[in-house]
Amino acid sequence: MSSPPPIQSEALARLRVQIDSLDAQLLSLLNQRARVAEEVGDLKREEGTPFSAPIAWRRSSRRYRPPTQGRC
């Protein structure tokens, strides 16, 4: 026989619901970004623009490296 599942508090359940909602939002945003990136690739292909853009990559990587917040 298996043991009953542990009881969780309402506060913990609410936090888990928040995390699930944030996960869904992140996945949606990542999918939107992927679609736009595909459009960028299509346009670059049509225009003959190089796919590699080191300057844009450096600018993006600096912009998206904020200081860590929290305990992670």
DAVENNOR-V134151 format. One record per residue. N is the residue number from 1. SS is DSSP state (H for helix, E for strand, C for the rest). PSI is psi in degrees with one decimal (* if undefined). OMEGA is omega as a letter, one per 30 degrees, with the letter a starting at -180 (none if undefined). Layout:
n:ss:psi:omega
N:SS:PSI:OMEGA
N:SS:PSI:OMEGA
This chain:
n:ss:psi:omega
1:C:141.0:l
2:C:153.8:l
3:C:154.6:a
4:C:152.3:l
5:C:149.8:l
6:C:147.3:l
7:C:134.3:l
8:C:148.6:a
9:C:161.7:l
10:H:-35.7:l
11:H:-43.4:l
12:H:-40.6:l
13:H:-41.7:l
14:H:-42.3:l
15:H:-39.0:l
16:H:-36.9:l
17:H:-41.4:l
18:H:-45.0:l
19:H:-43.2:l
20:H:-41.2:l
21:H:-44.1:l
22:H:-39.9:l
23:H:-43.1:l
24:H:-40.8:l
25:H:-42.7:l
26:H:-45.3:l
27:H:-39.5:l
28:H:-44.9:l
29:H:-40.8:l
30:H:-38.7:l
31:H:-40.3:l
32:H:-42.9:l
33:H:-41.8:l
34:H:-40.0:l
35:H:-42.1:l
36:H:-40.7:l
37:H:-37.1:l
38:H:-39.9:l
39:H:-39.8:l
40:H:-46.1:l
41:H:-42.5:l
42:H:-44.8:a
43:H:-41.9:l
44:H:-39.8:l
45:H:-46.0:a
46:H:-40.7:a
47:H:-12.3:a
48:C:19.4:l
49:C:139.4:l
50:C:142.5:l
51:C:-32.6:a
52:C:129.1:l
53:C:81.5:a
54:H:-37.9:a
55:H:-45.7:l
56:H:-39.1:l
57:H:-44.8:l
58:H:-42.1:l
59:H:-45.1:l
60:H:-43.3:a
61:H:-33.7:l
62:H:-40.2:a
63:H:-33.7:a
64:C:23.7:l
65:C:62.7:a
66:C:161.0:l
67:C:145.3:l
68:C:134.8:l
69:C:148.1:l
70:C:-161.0:a
71:C:2.6:a
72:C:*:none
